[in-house]
Amino acid sequence: MIKVVMCFFVLMVMISAGTVYSLKETTERLEARKHQLSAEILKDRAAIKVLRAEMAYLSQPDRLQKLSERFLALTAIKSDQLTVSGPTSSPISSIAVRENLELVSFPVDDFPLLLPQEKPEFKKGRYNRPVQLISYPAMAAKKNPASRPKTVSFYDRISLKIGDGE
Amino acid sequence: MSVADLHIEGVKSEVIDMARTRLMVPTFLFVIGFAALMVRLISIGIFEDISDQVVHAQSAKTEIIRERVDIMDRNGIILATNLPAPSLAARPRLITNPEETADKIVSVLPDLNRTWVVNELKSSRHFLYIKRNLSPTQVWKINALGYPGLILEEAEKRIYPQGKLASHVLGYLDMENKPQAGVEKFFNEHLSNPARSNDPLYLSLDVRIQHIMRSELARAMDKFSARAAAGIVMDIRTGEVLAMTSLPDFDGNGSLDPTAPEMKNRNILEPYEMGSGFKTFTVAMALDSGTVKLKDQFDATEPLKVGRRTINDDHAQERILTVPEIYTFSSNIGSSLIIRELGVDQQKEYLKKFGLFDRPVIELTGLSRPILPKRWGEIQSMTVSYGHGIGVAPLPLVTGTAAIVNGGRLIPATLIRKDNSLTSPAFERFYTEDYPQVVSPETSQKMRHLMRLAVEYGSGGNAHVDGYRVGGKTGTAEKVIKGVYSRKDKITSFVGVFPMDDPQYVVFAMLDEPRGTEDTFYKATGGWTAAPVVGKVIKRIGPLLGVASKVDVAIKYQNLILDDHQNN
């Protein structure tokens, strides 16, 4: 009887020791994964930081203005084009007053939001600088039919060869 | 079947017994062995780490520790940040072929001198730096070369993505990454604190408004061939500076010479004689003290002779002027007569209250003290009344003017975004916080009308913007060159406030030594050079700042001043 009990206990101790070992190993594997992930997160964060700096660099107001002047037919708004909608001066409540308008986010700064008063009409002669596409050499080559190789149909070639066309 | 049946007796039984006894020994050994294994298994499971991998993983960083905190504008656009910029170093002893290595290095970094690199690589030193602040592409190429003797050292560099835009406010770092000017220096403790590395510093600047101010100033500087220019946009309810520009300016990303003229922030660094801009203070103090009423008249028919000096008017009307007329036509004679009524002591007391006797208050370093007259007699008080003989930096002029217009409370200028979120508006704070009351609200109300009048009828007409009710005061001061006032070299300025029926922003522009052009009839006064800049800036920033334009209010503010019943 004592032998059986002893065997049972020894077996139990062995099994529990094995379980603890395997648990511990799993934990450590997961922990290593966690650290690997957090290292990756750090790396990604550093990349995001670089991208944000690049975004700030690329969206310099000076640069945007130059690009806008070159590629867009937008001009500076006039003061009478904007109005504060609704009776209150609070920007949020003034939007809420209007139906079918949903506030998705607060404005980035605390300045009151102005709404366009009238839709600016596009008139062709209004802008002294017309919108132009920059001319890329590749595009010019495509447009120019002279530079395209002449294709002659099979029938034409055959008839040229056998002199049937005459 | 029982065990007893198998019992063997005799000699054989002895042999079997001996075999059993002998078998006990290996059994015992096996038991001991397995017991040891089990003890080890348990001890490993409970007390020890399985692999040494854990040690590595735990030592890895869990937070980005940056050398410096980011600086953002009020909308969260990056003004200054740190980016990795590794340095290229070398261990010359590990380099077998210096010439070939140098060739490869120069092909990646073409600005290096090949001979210098070869000499460095041939030297007997253990370790040397070849180049600092490599770009990511260069790092990749150096790694691709695969030389074991070349080392890339981790380092960070301060980057200002907006370039020159806010350089004077931000300041810069020198070669040793020590802050040398601007916010970088003032908030160095915050910025260099690793514990706050994920807590960026939000400035009150708005990149868009800063850009508008800078571009308009640059255009005016170019047009009038001015030597320098400065400009400020400030919220008069909170004191937040939305834009502060000083031209010429510098790019904090490049290498800098601290003594160069473009390093000066003219808004705070240099005291200037501001000219007629001071008449705002003169009239405000006269009205506030009750010595002078709006309808009082002063004789400006002839130049005023005081001692050996003669005070002239630039826009001489040669008649008797009322106080609004003195202000609108910017009469030096008139303001001298007003200050004569008021007296020297009251003038000094008020100027002190407006903050013109102290260093300007703002989160920047290198603030200059004003230059005050050594002897403050009657003649000095008269010249000070129209902004001559006293030198102040532009910023105190702006804060002082803001105080006069905003209801009479002197709110110090700040470069830090105040927490004026939509739930707790800045206005509440403005009405509750305890700022010194320098003039009464009634005086402030009158000054608003006067400033509007000066733009409507007076010298500041070029600052007019449709719908935005601009008010303001021009200033033209002759520069002192070699101890004598120069007729040609002037400091011209304009302090504008808009919208005048509910003042919200003050816009200041100053040009140093502008020259008149054909458009301005060769005049280089504040009204012709600085006022148009303010007008153009207001026209562009008005919609951005959410100031609604009203056309009808303008008429009310034209007539109110000539019919001032409440005072009499």
Interface residues (C-beta under 8 A of the other chain):
Chain A: V13 M14 A17 G18 V20 Y21 K24 E25 E28 E31 A32 H35 Q36 S38 A39 L42 R45 A46 K49 V50 R52 A53 E54 M55 A56 Y57 S59 Q60 P61 D62 Q65 A76 I77 K78 S79 D80 Q81 L82 T83 V84 P91 I92 F106 V108 D109 D110 F111 P112 L113 L114
Chain B: M38 L41 I42 I44 G45 I46 D49 I50 S51 Q53 V54 A57 Q58 A60 K61 T62 I64 R74 N75 G76 I77 I78 L79 T81 L83 P84 P136 I159 P161 Q162 G163 L165 D206 V207 R208 Q210 H211 I212 S215 N420 S421 L422 P425 A426 V465 D466 G467 Y468 K539 R540 G542 P543 L544 L545 G546 A548 S549 V551
